[in-house]
C-alpha cells in the first residue's frame, strides 16, 4: 500500500516543523516548502496526495496557490490560516479548498482532518469498471472515469466539491436531494447550518455548467426542499 505524500506550504518554519512531526508520527511522508514558487512542480515530482496551505505568504499567497492547484489537480487541499473571518473561510472553500482550519490550531485535529481528506480521496478515486461512467445531458458530458466535465466539448475547471455535487445530482436525474442530503453525502458529516455553504457551491457550479445560470436547464431548485438534475 502506498504511503500518502503530503506537501506543507507555510512561510512560518515553526508551523511546518510542527505539522511534519505530527504527520510523520502517523506514517505520512511530508515535504515542506516556505513559499509556493515551486508548488506545481513539487506536486508532480513528489506525487503529492494532499496539500496543506497557508494563506498569507510572500510572492504567491495561498488563494493564488490554490487557484494554480485547481487548474491542474483535483487533490485535497486544506487551508491553515490566521485569517479567521467567515468571508475568508468562504473565499477559501469556494476557491477550491476541501477544508479550512484557523490558526492557532490543535495539531491532532489537523491530523484527523488530514486522515478524513485522504480517506475521501481514496474512495473518490476508485476506478470505475463498468460502462456507466458517462453521463450525457445534451451539451454537458460528465466522464466519471476521467473525472472530466465538458460543455460543448470544452473542459470545465470545476473544484473538487463542485464536481462531487454535480456527479451526485446527475447520477440520479430527477431525484430531489435536500440540502441535508447533499451536505452529508459530500462532506460525510451531519448537516448543521449548511444552507449557505450548499447555495454558494450550487451558484458557482451553475455559473460554469449553465448557459443561463439564472434560468438553469440542468440544476433545478425545488423550493423548500433542495435541488435536482434534469438531463
Order of alpha helices (4+ residues) and beta strands (2+ residues): beta-alpha-beta-alpha-beta-alpha-beta-alpha-beta-alpha-beta-beta-beta-beta-alpha-beta-alpha-alpha-beta-beta
